[in-house]
Amino acid sequence: MFVLSSVILALIFPPKIEPVLLDTNLQRAEILRVSTDLPKIGNWWRAPKGVHKMTIHVEAKNTETMLFWLIPTGTQTWGQRELIGYDIDGRDGWSLTWKFDNRVLHDHIHVQAIGEETVSNSSINVTTDFP
């Protein structure tokens, strides 16, 4: 009977659980917006015929370095990514002007905002108009 009473009391009055305090001083890296100077049609930023460079703009908070990757479309293509540039001075905004020359694009541009202890990721789709 004592055991049953203890179980009932434990269900009625559960032990107090202390919340885990998170470090509120940690400023997480956060990407707010990614865009380019190319026209956007639907979900794709399109490089018109004759255009061989683009500037990628990123609005981000709490960031120390911005990495810009080119990743082929498809599944499981992260291993085929190519670092196309980086920005380590966000005082004038985070951006990269990338000269892709005559390369035919149908890819993702993946950006990584690296903060003090966190990383934020985002991507956009880019394609070139075919002749």
N, C-alpha and C positions, 0 to 999 in steps of 0.2 A: 504494500500500500504506500509506503514511503517513497518508493521509486516512481510510482504513478503520480503521486502528488508533486514530486519534483519536476517531472516532465510537464505537467499541466501548468505549474507556476512558470516554468521556462518559456512556455508558449504564450502565456498571458503577459509576462514581463520579460521580454528578450533582453539579453545583455546589450549594453550601450556600445555601439560601434563608432569609433572615432573616424572622422573623414580624413582621407589622405590629403595633405596640403601640397598643392603644386607650386612650383617656383613662379610667382607672378611677375618677377623681374625679367623673365625670359621673353624676349621680343622675337616672335616667330617670323621667319622670312615668309613673304606673301606676295604672289603675283596677282595684280589686280586686272591687268589688261595686256594683250599682245596684239600688235597690228603691224602692217607694212605700208609702204608708200605705193603699193600696187593696187589696182582696182579689185574689189571683192564682188564675186558673183556667187550667190548661195553660200556654201561653206568653204569655198576655195578662193584664195588670193591668186590672181592670174597675171602672169607676166606676158604682156602683149608682144607681138612680133617686133623684133628690133631692140627690145629692152634686155639688157644683159647684166643688170645689177639691181639690187633692192636694198632698202634700209628697213631693218626690223626694229620696232620700238617696243619697249616693255615698261609698263608702270608697275613698280614693286615697292614694298616697304621692308625695312629691316634687312637689307641685302648688302653684302660686301662684294660679291662677284656674280656676274651673270654669264652662264655658258650657253652657247647656241649650237645645236646639233642638227644635222640633216639626217633623217631616217626614212628609208624607203617605205612606201605603203605596203600593206600586207600584214600577215600575222607573224609574230615572233621575229621581228626585224631589229630589235634593240641592239643585237650583236653586230649588225651591219651599219650602225650609226657612224657618222663622220663629224668630228668637231670642226665647225666652219668658222668659229671665232669666239671671243669672250670680251667682256667689258669689266674693268676693275675700278672704274671711277664713275659712280652714279651721280656726281654733283650736277652734271648737265643732263641727267636722265640716262636710262639704260638703253643702249642701241648698238646696232652693228650694221655697217654697210658692207654687203656681200656681193662680190663680182662673180657671178656664176657663168659668165661668158656665153658660149653657145650650148651649154648643157641643157638637155631636155629634162624638165622637172615634172614629177607627179609624186610628190613626197610630203613628209611632215617636217616642219621646223619645230623642234622641241627646245624649250628654254628652261633652264634651271637657275633659280635664284638661290644662292648660297648665303646663308646668314651665319650668325655666330655659332649656333648649334643646330640649326634646322635647314632643310632644303625644301623649296616649293617648286612644283613642276607644272608646265602648261605646254600646249602645242597648237599649231595652226597648220592648215593644209595649203600647199603651194603647187601650182602647175603652170606650165608654159603653154601658150597657144601654139598649135601646130601649123606649119605653113600650108 
